[in-house]
């Protein structure tokens, strides 16, 4: 089986901190996953001001960025994120009105994703799967790091119903859980702690997850 797409996740409050992490992983990946939280969905607040994203896009022309919006009103951020260089935008089905986000985000070259949190039943996201470019399955509760084995069943069910839909997983990723979600049908794995816990071992950590 081919290596899975591996995407480092970054959740910080300053562009300086984000830039430091981007510099560490830039030689080894194609995409960066940015957590954007304004505190409206119970997730610790991270950077919302987008002034530095365009600079990062220019500094790393070989990198692409996706924004994972942990916010009750993700449609508020669509235009500024897309204009600043994000190639993928992700909103949660648990947001106030995911339909407003999807309607706002479908323009230009932005790929649109819908995410489902660990505790949410799969039937909440199913009505959107025909129209999105990809789906994100949280394999840990948003804002937490404990892997949820039951989330694997969501990946399996979506893969069975949508064999060509990219499935991205976020949360609790280790070498063991990476293999579990890959075997279930995930096509992209987003990881943070496993990659960044040892700055001198980033390349090895990325390769370990890709080849799990």
Number of C-alpha atoms within 10 A of each C-alpha: 6 7 13 17 17 23 28 24 25 23 19 20 16 13 17 11 12 18 17 10 19 20 12 15 20 15 12 16 17 15 22 22 23 22 21 26 24 19 14 13 19 13 17 16 19 18 16 18 15 16 12 14 20 16 14 20 16 11 12 14 8 12 17 17 22 24 23 23 25 27 24 21 19 26 21 13 20 23 13 14 23 22 14 18 19 24 18 22 28 27 29 27 21 18 21 15 15 21 14 14 25 22 11 16 24 16 13 9 11 19 18 23 28 26 25 26 20 22 14 14 12 18 9 11 20 14 9 16 16 10 12 16 17 22 26 24 25 26 29 22 20 19 14 12 15 13 19 17 14 12 23 23 14 21 26 19 14 23 18 12 11 13 12 11 17 18 25 26 27 25 25 21 25 19 16 10 19 25 17 16 25 25 15 18 20 26 22 22 24 24 24 19 15 18 25 19 11 10 12 10 12 17 15 12 19 21 15 15 26 20 16 17
